[in-house]
Amino acid sequence: MDEAKDKAIKRWLIKAEHDLIATKVMNASGQPIEDIVCFHAQQCVEKCLKAFLAFKDVHIEKTHDLTRLVGICGEKDKEFYRFEDLADKLSSYATAPRYPDAWREISSGEAMSAIKDAEEVMEFVRKKLFV
């Protein structure tokens, strides 16, 4: 793998890891910030999928649509299709929780589920990249 590609993949994964860390720190803070936890979980998954696309030399679209990204990843590796439902669920967290006009209550259970989903995708992508 060339140095520039390797660097790009690592940067995507570092940013994804930062988002995952943010979810855990915020979740443990005791403050009701589940909406932001879910946003960062979505961001983690998005960046993991984009790391895989960089690995496969696929153009990385400027999109927050995880369903679209899972579909593109699935074209390169069918195992990614297992994340279709997860992607549908998490995609809404990309924008809605950040704006008051789309605001809704998000439970702590929903936030915990989003963190677990992000952890699952990160582990899966890391295995694909570093096997």
VOBA-1610 file (N, C-alpha, C; in pm, whole numbers, padded with zeros to 5 digits, always signed):
BEGIN
Met+00086-00117+00000Met+00000+00000+00000Met+00090+00124+00000Asp+00053+00222-00082Asp+00138+00341-00086Asp+00118+00427+00040Glu+00215+00510+00064Glu+00219+00589+00188Glu+00101+00685+00201Ala+00063+00751+00093Ala-00049+00846+00098Ala-00181+00776+00130Lys-00202+00662+00068Lys-00324+00585+00094Lys-00327+00537+00239Asp-00216+00484+00286Asp-00206+00437+00423Asp-00233+00551+00521Lys-00181+00666+00494Lys-00200+00783+00579Lys-00347+00825+00582Ala-00411+00824+00466Ala-00552+00862+00458Ala-00639+00765+00538Ile-00615+00637+00523Ile-00692+00536+00597Ile-00675+00555+00746Lys-00552+00572+00790Lys-00525+00592+00932Lys-00593+00717+00985Arg-00595+00823+00906Arg-00661+00947+00951Arg-00812+00926+00966Trp-00873+00855+00872Trp-01017+00825+00886Trp-01042+00747+01015Leu-00956+00649+01043Leu-00976+00567+01162Leu-00948+00643+01291Ile-00851+00731+01289Ile-00824+00814+01408Ile-00944+00902+01438Lys-00999+00965+01335Lys-01117+01051+01356Lys-01236+00968+01403Ala-01252+00848+01349Ala-01361+00760+01393Ala-01341+00723+01540Glu-01219+00692+01577Glu-01189+00658+01717Glu-01218+00776+01809His-01186+00895+01765His-01215+01015+01844His-01366+01030+01866Asp-01443+01004+01763Asp-01589+01010+01779Asp-01638+00904+01877Leu-01581+00784+01868Leu-01621+00678+01960Leu-01584+00713+02104Ile-01466+00766+02123Ile-01425+00810+02258Ile-01521+00917+02309Ala-01558+01011+02222Ala-01650+01118+02261Ala-01784+01060+02308Thr-01833+00956+02240Thr-01960+00896+02282Thr-01950+00842+02424Lys-01839+00777+02453Lys-01822+00714+02584Lys-01803+00817+02694Val-01725+00920+02668Val-01703+01025+02767Val-01834+01098+02797Met-01905+01135+02692Met-02032+01205+02711Met-02134+01117+02781Asn-02139+00992+02744Asn-02235+00901+02805Asn-02207+00881+02954Ala-02080+00885+02991Ala-02041+00866+03131Ala-02049+00995+03213Ser-02077+01107+03148Ser-02073+01236+03216Ser-02187+01258+03315Gly-02294+01181+03301Gly-02409+01201+03388Gly-02502+01312+03342Gln-02469+01375+03232Gln-02553+01481+03176Gln-02644+01420+03069Pro-02764+01473+03052Pro-02856+01419+02949Pro-02821+01471+02809Ile-02719+01413+02750Ile-02675+01457+02617Ile-02678+01341+02517Glu-02783+01261+02528Glu-02795+01144+02442Glu-02796+01178+02294Asp-02853+01294+02260Asp-02858+01332+02119Asp-02718+01350+02061Ile-02629+01408+02136Ile-02492+01429+02089Ile-02414+01298+02090Val-02442+01212+02185Val-02382+01078+02187Val-02418+01005+02057Cys-02544+01010+02020Cys-02589+00943+01897Cys-02528+01005+01773Phe-02514+01138+01772Phe-02449+01205+01659Phe-02306+01153+01641His-02231+01145+01750His-02092+01100+01739His-02083+00951+01705Ala-02181+00872+01747Ala-02184+00731+01707Ala-02202+00721+01555Gln-02293+00802+01502Gln-02315+00804+01357Gln-02186+00846+01286Gln-02121+00950+01339Gln-01998+00999+01278Gln-01888+00892+01279Cys-01878+00817+01387Cys-01781+00709+01396Cys-01804+00607+01285Val-01927+00565+01269Val-01959+00465+01166Val-01930+00522+01027Glu-01970+00645+01003Glu-01945+00708+00873Glu-01796+00706+00840Lys-01714+00744+00935Lys-01569+00751+00910Lys-01507+00613+00894Cys-01558+00514+00966Cys-01510+00377+00948Cys-01540+00327+00806Leu-01662+00353+00761Leu-01699+00311+00625Leu-01614+00383+00520Lys-01587+00508+00544Lys-01504+00585+00450Lys-01360+00537+00453Ala-01311+00490+00567Ala-01177+00432+00574Ala-01170+00307+00486Phe-01275+00224+00493Phe-01278+00105+00409Phe-01281+00143+00261Leu-01359+00244+00226Leu-01364+00287+00086Leu-01228+00338+00040Ala-01157+00411+00127Ala-01022+00456+00092Ala-00930+00336+00069Phe-00944+00235+00153Phe-00867+00112+00141Phe-00891+00045+00006Lys-01015+00051-00041Lys-01053-00012-00168Lys-01039+00082-00288Asp-00980+00200-00265Asp-00959+00299-00372Asp-01088+00344-00437Val-01193+00358-00357Val-01323+00404-00405Val-01337+00553-00370His-01388+00630-00464His-01414+00772-00438His-01504+00786-00315Ile-01467+00874-00225Ile-01543+00893-00102Ile-01636+01013-00119Glu-01764+00982-00124Glu-01865+01086-00140Glu-01876+01170-00013Lys-01914+01294-00030Lys-01944+01380+00084Lys-02090+01358+00119Thr-02113+01253+00197Thr-02248+01218+00238Thr-02245+01170+00381His-02356+01190+00452His-02374+01137+00587His-02467+01015+00584Asp-02511+00976+00465Asp-02607+00868+00449Asp-02537+00732+00464Leu-02549+00676+00583Leu-02481+00549+00611Leu-02537+00436+00526Thr-02665+00442+00493Thr-02724+00339+00408Thr-02655+00339+00271Arg-02633+00455+00218Arg-02563+00468+00089Arg-02420+00415+00101Leu-02351+00455+00208Leu-02212+00412+00227Leu-02201+00261+00247Val-02293+00203+00322Val-02294+00057+00340Val-02315-00011+00204Gly-02403+00045+00122Gly-02426-00012-00011Gly-02301-00008-00098Ile-02228+00102-00091Ile-02105+00114-00171Ile-01999+00016-00118Cys-01988+00007+00015Cys-01894-00089+00074Cys-01935-00232+00038Gly-02065-00257+00039Gly-02117-00390+00006Gly-02085-00432-00136Glu-02073-00336-00225Glu-02035-00368-00362Glu-01893-00422-00369Lys-01811-00384-00273Lys-01671-00430-00267Lys-01655-00553-00179Asp-01743-00566-00079Asp-01736-00679+00014Asp-01877-00702+00068Lys-01940-00809+00024Lys-02080-00837+00057Lys-02107-00846+00207Glu-02006-00872+00287Glu-02027-00880+00432Glu-02077-00748+00491Phe-02054-00638+00425Phe-02099-00508+00475Phe-02251-00495+00473Tyr-02317-00574+00390Tyr-02463-00566+00385Tyr-02528-00602+00519Arg-02455-00668+00606Arg-02509-00701+00738Arg-02539-00576+00820Phe-02484-00462+00778Phe-02504-00337+00850Phe-02615-00249+00793Glu-02695-00302+00701Glu-02800-00220+00639Glu-02899-00166+00742Asp-02949-00248+00831Asp-03046-00201+00931Asp-02981-00102+01027Leu-02862-00132+01070Leu-02787-00042+01158Leu-02769+00094+01090Ala-02733+00092+00964Ala-02712+00216+00888Ala-02840+00298+00879Asp-02951+00231+00852Asp-03081+00302+00846Asp-03110+00369+00979Lys-03084+00300+01087Lys-03112+00352+01221Lys-03022+00471+01255Leu-02892+00457+01229Leu-02797+00561+01270Leu-02793+00682+01177Ser-02833+00666+01052Ser-02825+00778+00957Ser-02900+00902+01004Ser-03011+00880+01071Ser-03091+00996+01115Ser-03019+01081+01219Tyr-02919+01026+01284Tyr-02845+01102+01385Tyr-02744+01200+01325Ala-02721+01194+01196Ala-02622+01281+01132Ala-02659+01428+01142Thr-02787+01457+01129Thr-02828+01597+01130Thr-02939+01627+01230Ala-03038+01542+01239Ala-03156+01572+01321Ala-03125+01611+01465Pro-03039+01539+01536Pro-03017+01574+01677Pro-02947+01709+01698Arg-02892+01764+01594Arg-02815+01887+01609Arg-02899+02014+01594Tyr-03024+01999+01554Tyr-03105+02117+01526Tyr-03236+02113+01603Pro-03278+02227+01658Pro-03397+02228+01742Pro-03527+02195+01669Asp-03535+02221+01540Asp-03660+02194+01468Asp-03682+02045+01443Ala-03579+01964+01456Ala-03592+01819+01438Ala-03571+01746+01571Trp-03574+01818+01678Trp-03542+01763+01809Trp-03646+01663+01856Arg-03599+01560+01922Arg-03685+01463+01988Arg-03605+01403+02103Glu-03675+01352+02199Glu-03608+01288+02313Glu-03541+01160+02265Ile-03420+01139+02311Ile-03347+01016+02284Ile-03316+00955+02421Ser-03354+00832+02439Ser-03335+00766+02569Ser-03189+00725+02589Ser-03154+00701+02713Ser-03018+00654+02741Ser-02996+00516+02678Gly-03101+00434+02672Gly-03090+00304+02607Gly-03062+00316+02459Glu-03126+00412+02396Glu-03102+00435+02253Glu-02959+00482+02231Ala-02911+00568+02319Ala-02772+00616+02308Ala-02673+00501+02327Met-02699+00415+02425Met-02612+00299+02449Met-02611+00206+02328Ser-02726+00188+02267Ser-02736+00105+02147Ser-02653+00163+02033Ala-02658+00295+02018Ala-02580+00361+01913Ala-02430+00343+01937Ile-02388+00350+02063Ile-02247+00328+02095Ile-02207+00186+02059Lys-02288+00089+02096Lys-02257-00051+02065Lys-02252-00074+01915Asp-02342-00010+01841Asp-02340-00022+01695Asp-02209+00032+01639Ala-02167+00147+01688Ala-02043+00208+01641Ala-01923+00120+01673Glu-01922+00062+01791Glu-01813-00028+01829Glu-01809-00150+01736Glu-01925-00203+01704Glu-01933-00321+01617Glu-01877-00291+01479Val-01917-00177+01422Val-01868-00141+01289Val-01718-00116+01292Met-01671-00046+01396Met-01528-00018+01404Met-01448-00148+01411Glu-01489-00239+01493Glu-01418-00367+01506Glu-01418-00442+01372Phe-01532-00444+01305Phe-01545-00513+01177Phe-01452-00451+01072Val-01453-00319+01062Val-01370-00251+00961Val-01222-00269+00993Arg-01185-00257+01118Arg-01044-00278+01154Arg-00996-00417+01111Lys-01079-00518+01131Lys-01042-00653+01089Lys-01026-00661+00938Lys-01113-00593+00865Lys-01104-00593+00719Lys-00975-00525+00671Leu-00933-00423+00741Leu-00818-00345+00698Leu-00684-00403+00742Phe-00686-00473+00853Phe-00558-00513+00912Phe-00542-00664+00925Val-00615-00741+00846Val-00600-00887+00849Val-00478-00926+00769
//
